């Protein structure tokens, strides 16, 4: 199963401490060697983004920044056997923040990713009928 982890911060992002970045690199290496980590990256501030909405049949575009209280700052994509494994990797990531960045507060959403392989077996191919 694949899980997308989205990290959100309560305050505007500032430069993280070097010890945190070292810990994140080590955790990333461990997760990659375990075959769990597929991809990770930081996200630009929402001020550089846009929100596209469909409401009442009308598509509208709103430029960032967005009014949500938390700013999405990074993501990670994991391939694991269970939701609990995804939560464990995410908890370890947040523990690094707790231990190396006093006062930092945020949260991470753990979201299962569904793709074609997650929808069940594909339907059988159509049977060829008689040629006319």
Phi, psi and omega in degrees: 000143177256143178227135175260124177254124179245120181269132179236139180248148179283334181238167177301136182296138173236175181296123179286154178298150181300322180298324178294313181298321177298316179296320178296318179298316180294317178297319178298319178296317179298314181294324178292315179297327179284353181079014184266323186270120180263322184196153176203149177193160173278160178244138178294156177303150182298341177300336180267359184254190178213154175245127179249123185236149172241112181223127178057033178083000182248134175264129178232155180237129176241124177287148176289171006282159181266158186274359179302150182290332183249141179261127175287126187241340177197169175218161172218145177243121182246148171243108184224171181278330186218162174299323181299323177296317178298318178295322179296313178299319181294319178297319179297322178297314179291328176298323176300319178296314180301316186281335188243357181220076182307133178090345179291137177225144179184190181209164178228130174271133178251108188239125178288136180263128176253131175229187182304324181288345183267355185268006181100180182293146179293153178294154179294152179295151180297144178280135178288133178270177179296144178281131180245000000 
